[in-house]
Amino acid sequence: MKYRYRAVERFWTSFYRLNPEQKESARKACKIFKEDPFDPRLRTHKIQRLSAECGRTIYAVEIEGDLRSTFYLDGETVVSLIVSTHGIYNG
């Protein structure tokens, strides 16, 4: 499936707060993500608690180590929410 992509303001705010090495890892992961957000290299997985709280399925991709990015699907659009450490799972 071909997706469209957009990111909420919070995503960009969190991205610009990353250190240079994390930004580079995030950029590399983004190239894969834009080809297929469910590519096995990203280890895409559902976040059950956040999904229940938001009333929609929230996914996370692993960028490196403890760095994750969350998103959801809105029809054919992938909406990126935030990029941060594993603590994003706590809301």
LUMTORRO-292413 format. One record per residue (C-alpha): residue number from 1; z, y, x. Coordinates in nm, 4 decimals. Layout:
# residues N
+-----+----------+----------+----------+
!   i !       up !    north !     east !
+-----+----------+----------+----------+
! NUM !        Z !        Y !        X !
...
+-----+----------+----------+----------+
//
This chain:
# residues 91
+-----+----------+----------+----------+
!   i !       up !    north !     east !
+-----+----------+----------+----------+
!   1 !   0.0000 !   0.0000 !   0.0000 !
!   2 !  -0.0802 !   0.3497 !   0.1219 !
!   3 !   0.2153 !   0.5850 !   0.0885 !
!   4 !   0.2521 !   0.9607 !   0.0967 !
!   5 !   0.5464 !   1.0959 !   0.2925 !
!   6 !   0.7824 !   1.3863 !   0.2524 !
!   7 !   1.1227 !   1.4718 !   0.3907 !
!   8 !   1.4007 !   1.6687 !   0.2268 !
!   9 !   1.5465 !   1.9685 !   0.4108 !
!  10 !   1.8565 !   1.7694 !   0.5084 !
!  11 !   1.6348 !   1.5257 !   0.6985 !
!  12 !   1.4910 !   1.8029 !   0.9157 !
!  13 !   1.8325 !   1.9594 !   0.9713 !
!  14 !   1.9714 !   1.6255 !   1.0882 !
!  15 !   1.6628 !   1.5560 !   1.3027 !
!  16 !   1.6911 !   1.8856 !   1.4905 !
!  17 !   2.0584 !   1.8118 !   1.5655 !
!  18 !   1.9683 !   1.4946 !   1.7557 !
!  19 !   1.9738 !   1.4954 !   2.1332 !
!  20 !   1.6347 !   1.4866 !   2.3109 !
!  21 !   1.6416 !   1.1095 !   2.3721 !
!  22 !   1.7225 !   1.0385 !   2.0078 !
!  23 !   1.4451 !   1.2718 !   1.8938 !
!  24 !   1.1977 !   1.0833 !   2.1106 !
!  25 !   1.3125 !   0.7483 !   1.9681 !
!  26 !   1.2879 !   0.8906 !   1.6167 !
!  27 !   0.9335 !   1.0125 !   1.6830 !
!  28 !   0.8294 !   0.6676 !   1.8093 !
!  29 !   0.9856 !   0.5012 !   1.5044 !
!  30 !   0.8140 !   0.7564 !   1.2788 !
!  31 !   0.4720 !   0.6460 !   1.4014 !
!  32 !   0.5510 !   0.2899 !   1.2957 !
!  33 !   0.7189 !   0.4110 !   0.9750 !
!  34 !   0.4127 !   0.6067 !   0.8632 !
!  35 !   0.1959 !   0.2985 !   0.9074 !
!  36 !   0.4384 !   0.0809 !   0.7099 !
!  37 !   0.8002 !   0.1728 !   0.6254 !
!  38 !   0.8733 !  -0.1987 !   0.5890 !
!  39 !   0.7380 !  -0.2981 !   0.9323 !
!  40 !   0.9693 !  -0.5694 !   1.0737 !
!  41 !   1.0200 !  -0.3697 !   1.3951 !
!  42 !   1.2145 !  -0.1115 !   1.1912 !
!  43 !   1.4479 !  -0.3709 !   1.0352 !
!  44 !   1.4242 !  -0.1920 !   0.7012 !
!  45 !   1.7071 !  -0.2890 !   0.4694 !
!  46 !   1.8615 !  -0.1806 !   0.1406 !
!  47 !   2.1933 !   0.0026 !   0.1397 !
!  48 !   2.3696 !  -0.1458 !  -0.1609 !
!  49 !   2.6559 !   0.1036 !  -0.2018 !
!  50 !   2.4395 !   0.4143 !  -0.1667 !
!  51 !   2.1813 !   0.2632 !  -0.3984 !
!  52 !   2.4474 !   0.2080 !  -0.6638 !
!  53 !   2.5821 !   0.5613 !  -0.6219 !
!  54 !   2.2365 !   0.7226 !  -0.6348 !
!  55 !   2.0965 !   0.5095 !  -0.9153 !
!  56 !   1.7900 !   0.4182 !  -0.7079 !
!  57 !   1.7223 !   0.1866 !  -0.4168 !
!  58 !   1.8039 !   0.3530 !  -0.0851 !
!  59 !   1.6672 !   0.1952 !   0.2322 !
!  60 !   1.7537 !   0.2441 !   0.5978 !
!  61 !   1.5454 !   0.1850 !   0.9070 !
!  62 !   1.6904 !   0.1224 !   1.2504 !
!  63 !   1.5659 !   0.3685 !   1.5105 !
!  64 !   1.7797 !   0.2735 !   1.8098 !
!  65 !   2.1339 !   0.1516 !   1.8638 !
!  66 !   2.3436 !   0.3183 !   1.5958 !
!  67 !   2.0724 !   0.5640 !   1.4863 !
!  68 !   1.9354 !   0.5156 !   1.1340 !
!  69 !   1.7153 !   0.6987 !   0.8877 !
!  70 !   1.7401 !   0.6617 !   0.5117 !
!  71 !   1.4703 !   0.6915 !   0.2486 !
!  72 !   1.3741 !   0.5961 !  -0.1037 !
!  73 !   1.0481 !   0.5328 !  -0.2840 !
!  74 !   0.9326 !   0.7632 !  -0.5607 !
!  75 !   0.6192 !   0.5914 !  -0.6852 !
!  76 !   0.3753 !   0.6081 !  -0.3941 !
!  77 !   0.5831 !   0.8668 !  -0.2070 !
!  78 !   0.8356 !   0.7805 !   0.0622 !
!  79 !   1.1128 !   1.0405 !   0.0635 !
!  80 !   1.3095 !   1.0607 !   0.3887 !
!  81 !   1.6690 !   1.1711 !   0.3374 !
!  82 !   1.8563 !   1.1914 !   0.6693 !
!  83 !   1.8546 !   1.0644 !   1.0255 !
!  84 !   2.1965 !   1.0019 !   1.1770 !
!  85 !   2.4384 !   0.7403 !   1.3029 !
!  86 !   2.5464 !   0.4338 !   1.1081 !
!  87 !   2.8039 !   0.6594 !   0.9342 !
!  88 !   2.5323 !   0.7712 !   0.6906 !
!  89 !   2.6073 !   0.4540 !   0.4987 !
!  90 !   2.9320 !   0.6165 !   0.3919 !
!  91 !   2.7505 !   0.8824 !   0.1928 !
+-----+----------+----------+----------+
//
